[in-house]
Every structure is written in structure tokens, then in C-alpha cells.
């Protein structure tokens, strides 16, 4: 846990330096990314908000994810996390959106996607970074690993701005 808090402190510093404000849209991590981001003092200076959109209905109603995207590609897809980011940037004042959706286990959903399949998207108005993960541990370990990977990639995304 200490290593992730150190990365969040670094993320805070680079976000403040580059005047970036972050919001998250989380499905499979259920708010864990935002929990890590708010574990340090002063997080309100770089973190705006989080929306946990666990169900497809919440992705549609809160983030304006297209029902056609969900029926064509599924909730765990590049297309869905990118639409989640687009929606989040529209409903927040954040400059950077992070979205995540995956299958954490122990069993799969009603698709042919494997347990551990996870998509992460990080987006601002000029740039999009989308990552696919294949996690293979317990549900809790998968959730923690997905959140950590998202934070590390978020740091890299901001650092490259």
C-alpha cells in the first residue's frame, strides 16, 4: 500500500504543477481508484469527483454511454471505457477523466470474456490512452491491481502533457 500512496503523492505534485483536475468513472473497482487518490491530504486540489457506474443502466444514465455500444461491445470494452470518459468530461469540470471496467471474478459475466479482462481509459480533450489488462488473481487482488495500474498510467499521462 505504501508504494501506491507514494505514487499518488507524485501524481498530486505533477497534477498541481500542470494544473490538472481529475475525475474518475469506475465500474469494477467500485471507487477504489478515487479512494487511493483521496487517501492523501490536499487531494481536493487535484481530484474533482468520482462516479461509480457499476451497472449498464448507470453507465447509460449518468455518463451517456450508448446502449448500442454496450450491446455491441459489452461493458468490458475499449469502446465503453472511452465513452465513459467522454461522458465524464461533459458532466464534470475535470481536465482529465479516468474510466475503468472489467471482470474481477471469481466467475465471468454472461459473455465470452475471461475473468481478469479489464479496460482502462485516460482522456483529456486532446489525447486518449486506453489500456487492456489481463489480471489473474483473486477478486480483491484484481481490483487492487487494476486501480494501481490506472493510477500509474494516469501519472504517466499527466507527466507527458
PEGI-V842916 format. One record per run of one state. SS is the DSSP state (hx for helix, st for strand, lp for the rest). FROM is the first residue (numbers start at 1). TO is the last residue. Records with the same first field share a line. If there is no record, write none. Layout:
SS=FROM-TO + FROM-TO
//
This chain:
lp=1-1 + 18-21 + 27-31 + 38-42 + 46-46 + 53-55 + 64-66 + 74-77 + 92-95 + 103-116 + 124-127 + 135-138 + 160-161
hx=2-17 + 32-37 + 43-45 + 56-63 + 67-73 + 78-91 + 139-159
st=22-26 + 47-52 + 96-102 + 117-123 + 128-134
//
